[in-house]
Amino acid sequence: MAHWRLIWVALGAMPVSLLLAVAGTAVPPAGKEGALPPPPPRAIPGITAADPFRNACVDCHVARPDIAVDARFATALAAWGETVRPDLLERAQAAAPRGVTLKGKHPPVPGALADIPRSCMACHDDASKLAPPFSRLMHSIHLSGGEKNHFLTIFQGECTHCHKLDDVTGALSVPSGPEK
């Protein structure tokens, strides 16, 4: 039994020994002689990198045969008119106002594809008492689900794909336009 105690004491002392051994090789703080320069800023679309989705929703929600996905709103609304997938309905229900039970079908929305997402706000504004508010619904759909969510995997959950920064005023906005 004594040999096990020696092993545990040695293992416990190892981190302290390693810390003392490398203490003399620490990187000096920025601005000090010998300091490494800071890394370049992270590539943030529309801020420090090109923005491949300048028109937000309508630039992302397109037919993508390369990954076997048709993410167009016309396609989604046609399907939702019949039934909403259970996983999507669960997220939408969680975002819905208290006391609202979603029926699992999206009502017809004539003309909605002409101005996305602005046209969605007729029912999904922040004060809605009948449908999930747009921002809660979109964040729930786009930022949950882990590896099963292609916005998180393919698009890395990048906020600036939707939210566009006015670098003069600091205001964020979400562009609106017709489906492509």
CNS distance restraints for C-alpha pairs under 8 A (distance, minus, plus):
assign (resid   1 and name CA) (resid   5 and name CA) 6.78 0.50 0.50
assign (resid   2 and name CA) (resid   6 and name CA) 6.46 0.50 0.50
assign (resid   3 and name CA) (resid   7 and name CA) 6.33 0.50 0.50
assign (resid   4 and name CA) (resid   8 and name CA) 6.24 0.50 0.50
assign (resid   5 and name CA) (resid   9 and name CA) 6.10 0.50 0.50
assign (resid   6 and name CA) (resid  10 and name CA) 6.05 0.50 0.50
assign (resid   7 and name CA) (resid  11 and name CA) 6.09 0.50 0.50
assign (resid   8 and name CA) (resid  12 and name CA) 5.99 0.50 0.50
assign (resid   9 and name CA) (resid  13 and name CA) 6.15 0.50 0.50
assign (resid  10 and name CA) (resid  14 and name CA) 6.14 0.50 0.50
assign (resid  11 and name CA) (resid  15 and name CA) 7.63 0.50 0.50
assign (resid  12 and name CA) (resid  16 and name CA) 7.81 0.50 0.50
assign (resid  13 and name CA) (resid  17 and name CA) 6.23 0.50 0.50
assign (resid  14 and name CA) (resid  18 and name CA) 6.09 0.50 0.50
assign (resid  15 and name CA) (resid  19 and name CA) 6.03 0.50 0.50
assign (resid  16 and name CA) (resid  20 and name CA) 6.22 0.50 0.50
assign (resid  17 and name CA) (resid  21 and name CA) 6.11 0.50 0.50
assign (resid  18 and name CA) (resid  22 and name CA) 6.23 0.50 0.50
assign (resid  19 and name CA) (resid  23 and name CA) 5.88 0.50 0.50
assign (resid  20 and name CA) (resid  24 and name CA) 7.66 0.50 0.50
assign (resid  22 and name CA) (resid  26 and name CA) 6.66 0.50 0.50
assign (resid  27 and name CA) (resid  35 and name CA) 6.38 0.50 0.50
assign (resid  27 and name CA) (resid  36 and name CA) 7.46 0.50 0.50
assign (resid  28 and name CA) (resid  32 and name CA) 6.12 0.50 0.50
assign (resid  28 and name CA) (resid  33 and name CA) 7.40 0.50 0.50
assign (resid  28 and name CA) (resid  34 and name CA) 6.62 0.50 0.50
assign (resid  28 and name CA) (resid  35 and name CA) 5.01 0.50 0.50
assign (resid  28 and name CA) (resid  36 and name CA) 7.75 0.50 0.50
assign (resid  29 and name CA) (resid  35 and name CA) 6.02 0.50 0.50
assign (resid  30 and name CA) (resid  35 and name CA) 5.37 0.50 0.50
assign (resid  30 and name CA) (resid  36 and name CA) 6.76 0.50 0.50
assign (resid  30 and name CA) (resid  37 and name CA) 6.82 0.50 0.50
assign (resid  30 and name CA) (resid  38 and name CA) 7.42 0.50 0.50
assign (resid  31 and name CA) (resid  35 and name CA) 6.47 0.50 0.50
assign (resid  41 and name CA) (resid  48 and name CA) 7.26 0.50 0.50
assign (resid  42 and name CA) (resid  48 and name CA) 7.27 0.50 0.50
assign (resid  43 and name CA) (resid  47 and name CA) 7.82 0.50 0.50
assign (resid  43 and name CA) (resid  48 and name CA) 5.37 0.50 0.50
assign (resid  43 and name CA) (resid  49 and name CA) 5.26 0.50 0.50
assign (resid  44 and name CA) (resid  48 and name CA) 5.09 0.50 0.50
assign (resid  44 and name CA) (resid  49 and name CA) 5.45 0.50 0.50
assign (resid  44 and name CA) (resid 158 and name CA) 7.74 0.50 0.50
assign (resid  44 and name CA) (resid 160 and name CA) 7.19 0.50 0.50
assign (resid  45 and name CA) (resid  49 and name CA) 4.73 0.50 0.50
assign (resid  45 and name CA) (resid  50 and name CA) 5.36 0.50 0.50
assign (resid  45 and name CA) (resid  51 and name CA) 4.53 0.50 0.50
assign (resid  45 and name CA) (resid  52 and name CA) 7.27 0.50 0.50
assign (resid  45 and name CA) (resid 158 and name CA) 7.88 0.50 0.50
assign (resid  45 and name CA) (resid 160 and name CA) 6.03 0.50 0.50
assign (resid  45 and name CA) (resid 161 and name CA) 6.85 0.50 0.50
assign (resid  46 and name CA) (resid  50 and name CA) 5.54 0.50 0.50
assign (resid  46 and name CA) (resid  51 and name CA) 4.50 0.50 0.50
assign (resid  46 and name CA) (resid  54 and name CA) 7.77 0.50 0.50
assign (resid  46 and name CA) (resid 160 and name CA) 6.67 0.50 0.50
assign (resid  46 and name CA) (resid 164 and name CA) 7.11 0.50 0.50
assign (resid  46 and name CA) (resid 165 and name CA) 7.48 0.50 0.50
assign (resid  47 and name CA) (resid  51 and name CA) 7.99 0.50 0.50
assign (resid  47 and name CA) (resid 165 and name CA) 7.54 0.50 0.50
assign (resid  51 and name CA) (resid 161 and name CA) 7.38 0.50 0.50
assign (resid  52 and name CA) (resid 161 and name CA) 7.82 0.50 0.50
assign (resid  53 and name CA) (resid  57 and name CA) 7.90 0.50 0.50
assign (resid  53 and name CA) (resid  59 and name CA) 5.20 0.50 0.50
assign (resid  53 and name CA) (resid  60 and name CA) 6.46 0.50 0.50
assign (resid  53 and name CA) (resid 161 and name CA) 5.72 0.50 0.50
assign (resid  53 and name CA) (resid 162 and name CA) 7.72 0.50 0.50
assign (resid  54 and name CA) (resid  59 and name CA) 7.12 0.50 0.50
assign (resid  54 and name CA) (resid 161 and name CA) 7.42 0.50 0.50
assign (resid  54 and name CA) (resid 164 and name CA) 7.88 0.50 0.50
assign (resid  54 and name CA) (resid 175 and name CA) 7.97 0.50 0.50
assign (resid  55 and name CA) (resid  59 and name CA) 5.51 0.50 0.50
assign (resid  55 and name CA) (resid 162 and name CA) 7.95 0.50 0.50
assign (resid  55 and name CA) (resid 175 and name CA) 5.58 0.50 0.50
assign (resid  55 and name CA) (resid 176 and name CA) 6.88 0.50 0.50
assign (resid  55 and name CA) (resid 177 and name CA) 7.31 0.50 0.50
assign (resid  56 and name CA) (resid  60 and name CA) 6.46 0.50 0.50
assign (resid  56 and name CA) (resid 161 and name CA) 5.74 0.50 0.50
assign (resid  56 and name CA) (resid 162 and name CA) 4.62 0.50 0.50
assign (resid  56 and name CA) (resid 163 and name CA) 7.46 0.50 0.50
assign (resid  56 and name CA) (resid 174 and name CA) 6.68 0.50 0.50
assign (resid  56 and name CA) (resid 175 and name CA) 6.04 0.50 0.50
assign (resid  56 and name CA) (resid 176 and name CA) 7.55 0.50 0.50
assign (resid  57 and name CA) (resid  61 and name CA) 5.86 0.50 0.50
assign (resid  57 and name CA) (resid 116 and name CA) 6.98 0.50 0.50
assign (resid  57 and name CA) (resid 117 and name CA) 7.07 0.50 0.50
assign (resid  57 and name CA) (resid 162 and name CA) 6.56 0.50 0.50
assign (resid  57 and name CA) (resid 175 and name CA) 7.81 0.50 0.50
assign (resid  57 and name CA) (resid 176 and name CA) 7.55 0.50 0.50
assign (resid  58 and name CA) (resid  62 and name CA) 7.00 0.50 0.50
assign (resid  58 and name CA) (resid 116 and name CA) 6.86 0.50 0.50
assign (resid  58 and name CA) (resid 176 and name CA) 7.72 0.50 0.50
assign (resid  58 and name CA) (resid 177 and name CA) 6.79 0.50 0.50
assign (resid  58 and name CA) (resid 178 and name CA) 6.89 0.50 0.50
assign (resid  58 and name CA) (resid 179 and name CA) 5.36 0.50 0.50
assign (resid  58 and name CA) (resid 180 and name CA) 6.39 0.50 0.50
assign (resid  59 and name CA) (resid 180 and name CA) 7.54 0.50 0.50
assign (resid  60 and name CA) (resid  71 and name CA) 7.80 0.50 0.50
assign (resid  61 and name CA) (resid  70 and name CA) 7.77 0.50 0.50
assign (resid  61 and name CA) (resid  71 and name CA) 4.68 0.50 0.50
assign (resid  61 and name CA) (resid  72 and name CA) 4.78 0.50 0.50
assign (resid  61 and name CA) (resid  73 and name CA) 6.73 0.50 0.50
assign (resid  62 and name CA) (resid  70 and name CA) 6.29 0.50 0.50
assign (resid  62 and name CA) (resid  71 and name CA) 5.15 0.50 0.50
assign (resid  62 and name CA) (resid  72 and name CA) 4.68 0.50 0.50
assign (resid  62 and name CA) (resid 180 and name CA) 6.86 0.50 0.50
assign (resid  63 and name CA) (resid  69 and name CA) 6.17 0.50 0.50
assign (resid  63 and name CA) (resid  70 and name CA) 4.11 0.50 0.50
assign (resid  63 and name CA) (resid  71 and name CA) 5.61 0.50 0.50
assign (resid  63 and name CA) (resid  72 and name CA) 6.02 0.50 0.50
assign (resid  64 and name CA) (resid  68 and name CA) 6.02 0.50 0.50
assign (resid  64 and name CA) (resid  69 and name CA) 5.04 0.50 0.50
assign (resid  64 and name CA) (resid  70 and name CA) 5.68 0.50 0.50
assign (resid  64 and name CA) (resid  71 and name CA) 7.30 0.50 0.50
assign (resid  65 and name CA) (resid  69 and name CA) 6.01 0.50 0.50
assign (resid  65 and name CA) (resid  70 and name CA) 7.23 0.50 0.50
assign (resid  70 and name CA) (resid  75 and name CA) 7.03 0.50 0.50
assign (resid  71 and name CA) (resid  75 and name CA) 7.00 0.50 0.50
assign (resid  71 and name CA) (resid  76 and name CA) 6.92 0.50 0.50
assign (resid  72 and name CA) (resid  76 and name CA) 6.38 0.50 0.50
assign (resid  72 and name CA) (resid 179 and name CA) 7.43 0.50 0.50
assign (resid  73 and name CA) (resid  77 and name CA) 5.83 0.50 0.50
assign (resid  73 and name CA) (resid 113 and name CA) 7.18 0.50 0.50
assign (resid  73 and name CA) (resid 179 and name CA) 7.28 0.50 0.50
assign (resid  74 and name CA) (resid  78 and name CA) 6.13 0.50 0.50
assign (resid  74 and name CA) (resid 113 and name CA) 7.06 0.50 0.50
assign (resid  75 and name CA) (resid  79 and name CA) 6.38 0.50 0.50
assign (resid  76 and name CA) (resid  80 and name CA) 5.99 0.50 0.50
assign (resid  77 and name CA) (resid  81 and name CA) 5.99 0.50 0.50
assign (resid  77 and name CA) (resid 106 and name CA) 7.09 0.50 0.50
assign (resid  77 and name CA) (resid 108 and name CA) 7.86 0.50 0.50
assign (resid  78 and name CA) (resid  82 and name CA) 7.15 0.50 0.50
assign (resid  79 and name CA) (resid  83 and name CA) 6.29 0.50 0.50
assign (resid  79 and name CA) (resid  84 and name CA) 7.05 0.50 0.50
assign (resid  80 and name CA) (resid  84 and name CA) 4.74 0.50 0.50
assign (resid  80 and name CA) (resid  85 and name CA) 7.89 0.50 0.50
assign (resid  80 and name CA) (resid 104 and name CA) 7.79 0.50 0.50
assign (resid  80 and name CA) (resid 105 and name CA) 5.43 0.50 0.50
assign (resid  80 and name CA) (resid 106 and name CA) 5.20 0.50 0.50
assign (resid  81 and name CA) (resid 105 and name CA) 5.32 0.50 0.50
assign (resid  81 and name CA) (resid 106 and name CA) 5.00 0.50 0.50
assign (resid  81 and name CA) (resid 107 and name CA) 6.13 0.50 0.50
assign (resid  81 and name CA) (resid 108 and name CA) 6.75 0.50 0.50
assign (resid  82 and name CA) (resid 105 and name CA) 5.99 0.50 0.50
assign (resid  82 and name CA) (resid 106 and name CA) 7.75 0.50 0.50
assign (resid  83 and name CA) (resid 104 and name CA) 5.67 0.50 0.50
assign (resid  83 and name CA) (resid 105 and name CA) 4.84 0.50 0.50
assign (resid  83 and name CA) (resid 106 and name CA) 7.54 0.50 0.50
assign (resid  84 and name CA) (resid  88 and name CA) 6.60 0.50 0.50
assign (resid  84 and name CA) (resid  89 and name CA) 5.89 0.50 0.50
assign (resid  84 and name CA) (resid 104 and name CA) 5.21 0.50 0.50
assign (resid  84 and name CA) (resid 105 and name CA) 5.64 0.50 0.50
assign (resid  84 and name CA) (resid 106 and name CA) 7.41 0.50 0.50
assign (resid  85 and name CA) (resid  89 and name CA) 6.05 0.50 0.50
assign (resid  85 and name CA) (resid 104 and name CA) 7.94 0.50 0.50
assign (resid  86 and name CA) (resid  90 and name CA) 6.04 0.50 0.50
assign (resid  87 and name CA) (resid  91 and name CA) 6.52 0.50 0.50
assign (resid  88 and name CA) (resid  92 and name CA) 6.15 0.50 0.50
assign (resid  88 and name CA) (resid 141 and name CA) 7.13 0.50 0.50
assign (resid  89 and name CA) (resid  93 and name CA) 5.91 0.50 0.50
assign (resid  89 and name CA) (resid 102 and name CA) 7.75 0.50 0.50
assign (resid  89 and name CA) (resid 104 and name CA) 6.26 0.50 0.50
assign (resid  90 and name CA) (resid  94 and name CA) 6.25 0.50 0.50
assign (resid  91 and name CA) (resid  95 and name CA) 6.45 0.50 0.50
assign (resid  91 and name CA) (resid 137 and name CA) 7.36 0.50 0.50
assign (resid  91 and name CA) (resid 140 and name CA) 6.11 0.50 0.50
assign (resid  91 and name CA) (resid 141 and name CA) 6.37 0.50 0.50
assign (resid  92 and name CA) (resid  96 and name CA) 6.18 0.50 0.50
assign (resid  92 and name CA) (resid 102 and name CA) 7.96 0.50 0.50
assign (resid  92 and name CA) (resid 132 and name CA) 6.47 0.50 0.50
assign (resid  92 and name CA) (resid 137 and name CA) 5.85 0.50 0.50
assign (resid  92 and name CA) (resid 140 and name CA) 7.52 0.50 0.50
assign (resid  92 and name CA) (resid 141 and name CA) 7.62 0.50 0.50
assign (resid  93 and name CA) (resid 101 and name CA) 6.90 0.50 0.50
assign (resid  93 and name CA) (resid 102 and name CA) 6.20 0.50 0.50
assign (resid  93 and name CA) (resid 132 and name CA) 7.35 0.50 0.50
assign (resid  95 and name CA) (resid 132 and name CA) 5.28 0.50 0.50
assign (resid  95 and name CA) (resid 133 and name CA) 7.05 0.50 0.50
assign (resid  95 and name CA) (resid 136 and name CA) 5.63 0.50 0.50
assign (resid  95 and name CA) (resid 137 and name CA) 5.44 0.50 0.50
assign (resid  95 and name CA) (resid 140 and name CA) 7.13 0.50 0.50
assign (resid  96 and name CA) (resid 100 and name CA) 6.28 0.50 0.50
assign (resid  96 and name CA) (resid 101 and name CA) 7.73 0.50 0.50
assign (resid  96 and name CA) (resid 102 and name CA) 7.82 0.50 0.50
assign (resid  96 and name CA) (resid 130 and name CA) 7.84 0.50 0.50
assign (resid  96 and name CA) (resid 131 and name CA) 5.86 0.50 0.50
assign (resid  96 and name CA) (resid 132 and name CA) 3.88 0.50 0.50
assign (resid  96 and name CA) (resid 133 and name CA) 6.85 0.50 0.50
assign (resid  96 and name CA) (resid 137 and name CA) 7.79 0.50 0.50
assign (resid  97 and name CA) (resid 128 and name CA) 7.39 0.50 0.50
assign (resid  97 and name CA) (resid 129 and name CA) 5.91 0.50 0.50
assign (resid  97 and name CA) (resid 130 and name CA) 7.12 0.50 0.50
assign (resid  97 and name CA) (resid 131 and name CA) 6.90 0.50 0.50
assign (resid  97 and name CA) (resid 132 and name CA) 6.05 0.50 0.50
assign (resid  97 and name CA) (resid 133 and name CA) 7.70 0.50 0.50
assign (resid 100 and name CA) (resid 129 and name CA) 7.57 0.50 0.50
assign (resid 100 and name CA) (resid 130 and name CA) 6.50 0.50 0.50
assign (resid 100 and name CA) (resid 131 and name CA) 7.50 0.50 0.50
assign (resid 102 and name CA) (resid 131 and name CA) 7.76 0.50 0.50
assign (resid 112 and name CA) (resid 116 and name CA) 6.88 0.50 0.50
assign (resid 112 and name CA) (resid 119 and name CA) 5.30 0.50 0.50
assign (resid 112 and name CA) (resid 120 and name CA) 6.87 0.50 0.50
assign (resid 113 and name CA) (resid 119 and name CA) 7.65 0.50 0.50
assign (resid 113 and name CA) (resid 178 and name CA) 5.77 0.50 0.50
assign (resid 113 and name CA) (resid 179 and name CA) 5.60 0.50 0.50
assign (resid 114 and name CA) (resid 119 and name CA) 7.73 0.50 0.50
assign (resid 114 and name CA) (resid 177 and name CA) 6.50 0.50 0.50
assign (resid 114 and name CA) (resid 178 and name CA) 4.21 0.50 0.50
assign (resid 114 and name CA) (resid 179 and name CA) 6.41 0.50 0.50
assign (resid 115 and name CA) (resid 119 and name CA) 5.47 0.50 0.50
assign (resid 115 and name CA) (resid 176 and name CA) 5.71 0.50 0.50
assign (resid 115 and name CA) (resid 177 and name CA) 4.39 0.50 0.50
assign (resid 115 and name CA) (resid 178 and name CA) 4.75 0.50 0.50
assign (resid 115 and name CA) (resid 179 and name CA) 7.41 0.50 0.50
assign (resid 116 and name CA) (resid 120 and name CA) 6.74 0.50 0.50
assign (resid 116 and name CA) (resid 176 and name CA) 5.01 0.50 0.50
assign (resid 116 and name CA) (resid 177 and name CA) 5.17 0.50 0.50
assign (resid 116 and name CA) (resid 178 and name CA) 5.95 0.50 0.50
assign (resid 116 and name CA) (resid 179 and name CA) 6.88 0.50 0.50
assign (resid 117 and name CA) (resid 121 and name CA) 7.01 0.50 0.50
assign (resid 117 and name CA) (resid 175 and name CA) 7.75 0.50 0.50
assign (resid 117 and name CA) (resid 176 and name CA) 5.41 0.50 0.50
assign (resid 117 and name CA) (resid 177 and name CA) 7.32 0.50 0.50
assign (resid 118 and name CA) (resid 122 and name CA) 7.81 0.50 0.50
assign (resid 118 and name CA) (resid 176 and name CA) 5.80 0.50 0.50
assign (resid 118 and name CA) (resid 177 and name CA) 7.89 0.50 0.50
assign (resid 120 and name CA) (resid 124 and name CA) 5.88 0.50 0.50
assign (resid 120 and name CA) (resid 125 and name CA) 7.86 0.50 0.50
assign (resid 120 and name CA) (resid 134 and name CA) 7.58 0.50 0.50
assign (resid 121 and name CA) (resid 125 and name CA) 4.67 0.50 0.50
assign (resid 121 and name CA) (resid 134 and name CA) 6.89 0.50 0.50
assign (resid 123 and name CA) (resid 128 and name CA) 6.54 0.50 0.50
assign (resid 123 and name CA) (resid 130 and name CA) 7.37 0.50 0.50
assign (resid 123 and name CA) (resid 131 and name CA) 6.27 0.50 0.50
assign (resid 124 and name CA) (resid 128 and name CA) 5.89 0.50 0.50
assign (resid 124 and name CA) (resid 131 and name CA) 5.75 0.50 0.50
assign (resid 124 and name CA) (resid 132 and name CA) 5.86 0.50 0.50
assign (resid 124 and name CA) (resid 133 and name CA) 4.54 0.50 0.50
assign (resid 124 and name CA) (resid 134 and name CA) 4.86 0.50 0.50
assign (resid 125 and name CA) (resid 133 and name CA) 5.18 0.50 0.50
assign (resid 125 and name CA) (resid 134 and name CA) 5.89 0.50 0.50
assign (resid 126 and name CA) (resid 133 and name CA) 4.86 0.50 0.50
assign (resid 126 and name CA) (resid 134 and name CA) 6.77 0.50 0.50
assign (resid 126 and name CA) (resid 135 and name CA) 7.50 0.50 0.50
assign (resid 127 and name CA) (resid 133 and name CA) 7.08 0.50 0.50
assign (resid 128 and name CA) (resid 132 and name CA) 6.90 0.50 0.50
assign (resid 128 and name CA) (resid 133 and name CA) 5.99 0.50 0.50
assign (resid 132 and name CA) (resid 136 and name CA) 7.03 0.50 0.50
assign (resid 132 and name CA) (resid 137 and name CA) 5.92 0.50 0.50
assign (resid 133 and name CA) (resid 137 and name CA) 6.06 0.50 0.50
assign (resid 134 and name CA) (resid 138 and name CA) 5.95 0.50 0.50
assign (resid 135 and name CA) (resid 139 and name CA) 6.03 0.50 0.50
assign (resid 136 and name CA) (resid 140 and name CA) 5.98 0.50 0.50
assign (resid 137 and name CA) (resid 141 and name CA) 6.14 0.50 0.50
assign (resid 138 and name CA) (resid 142 and name CA) 5.86 0.50 0.50
assign (resid 139 and name CA) (resid 143 and name CA) 5.46 0.50 0.50
assign (resid 139 and name CA) (resid 144 and name CA) 7.80 0.50 0.50
assign (resid 140 and name CA) (resid 144 and name CA) 5.87 0.50 0.50
assign (resid 142 and name CA) (resid 149 and name CA) 7.25 0.50 0.50
assign (resid 142 and name CA) (resid 151 and name CA) 5.88 0.50 0.50
assign (resid 142 and name CA) (resid 152 and name CA) 7.18 0.50 0.50
assign (resid 142 and name CA) (resid 157 and name CA) 7.22 0.50 0.50
assign (resid 143 and name CA) (resid 149 and name CA) 7.84 0.50 0.50
assign (resid 143 and name CA) (resid 151 and name CA) 7.39 0.50 0.50
assign (resid 143 and name CA) (resid 152 and name CA) 6.59 0.50 0.50
assign (resid 143 and name CA) (resid 157 and name CA) 6.39 0.50 0.50
assign (resid 144 and name CA) (resid 149 and name CA) 6.99 0.50 0.50
assign (resid 144 and name CA) (resid 152 and name CA) 7.94 0.50 0.50
assign (resid 145 and name CA) (resid 149 and name CA) 5.27 0.50 0.50
assign (resid 146 and name CA) (resid 152 and name CA) 6.65 0.50 0.50
assign (resid 146 and name CA) (resid 153 and name CA) 7.81 0.50 0.50
assign (resid 147 and name CA) (resid 152 and name CA) 7.00 0.50 0.50
assign (resid 147 and name CA) (resid 153 and name CA) 6.15 0.50 0.50
assign (resid 148 and name CA) (resid 153 and name CA) 7.87 0.50 0.50
assign (resid 149 and name CA) (resid 153 and name CA) 6.41 0.50 0.50
assign (resid 150 and name CA) (resid 154 and name CA) 5.25 0.50 0.50
assign (resid 150 and name CA) (resid 155 and name CA) 6.93 0.50 0.50
assign (resid 151 and name CA) (resid 155 and name CA) 4.88 0.50 0.50
assign (resid 151 and name CA) (resid 156 and name CA) 6.28 0.50 0.50
assign (resid 151 and name CA) (resid 157 and name CA) 5.53 0.50 0.50
assign (resid 152 and name CA) (resid 156 and name CA) 4.46 0.50 0.50
assign (resid 152 and name CA) (resid 157 and name CA) 4.31 0.50 0.50
assign (resid 152 and name CA) (resid 158 and name CA) 7.85 0.50 0.50
assign (resid 153 and name CA) (resid 157 and name CA) 7.29 0.50 0.50
assign (resid 159 and name CA) (resid 163 and name CA) 5.94 0.50 0.50
assign (resid 160 and name CA) (resid 164 and name CA) 5.67 0.50 0.50
assign (resid 160 and name CA) (resid 165 and name CA) 7.67 0.50 0.50
assign (resid 162 and name CA) (resid 174 and name CA) 5.81 0.50 0.50
assign (resid 162 and name CA) (resid 175 and name CA) 7.76 0.50 0.50
assign (resid 163 and name CA) (resid 172 and name CA) 5.85 0.50 0.50
assign (resid 163 and name CA) (resid 173 and name CA) 5.48 0.50 0.50
assign (resid 163 and name CA) (resid 174 and name CA) 5.08 0.50 0.50
assign (resid 163 and name CA) (resid 175 and name CA) 8.00 0.50 0.50
assign (resid 164 and name CA) (resid 172 and name CA) 5.30 0.50 0.50
assign (resid 164 and name CA) (resid 173 and name CA) 5.23 0.50 0.50
assign (resid 164 and name CA) (resid 174 and name CA) 6.02 0.50 0.50
assign (resid 164 and name CA) (resid 175 and name CA) 7.54 0.50 0.50
assign (resid 165 and name CA) (resid 170 and name CA) 6.24 0.50 0.50
assign (resid 165 and name CA) (resid 171 and name CA) 5.85 0.50 0.50
assign (resid 165 and name CA) (resid 172 and name CA) 4.63 0.50 0.50
assign (resid 165 and name CA) (resid 173 and name CA) 6.70 0.50 0.50
assign (resid 166 and name CA) (resid 170 and name CA) 5.27 0.50 0.50
assign (resid 166 and name CA) (resid 171 and name CA) 5.34 0.50 0.50
assign (resid 166 and name CA) (resid 172 and name CA) 6.31 0.50 0.50
assign (resid 167 and name CA) (resid 171 and name CA) 7.54 0.50 0.50
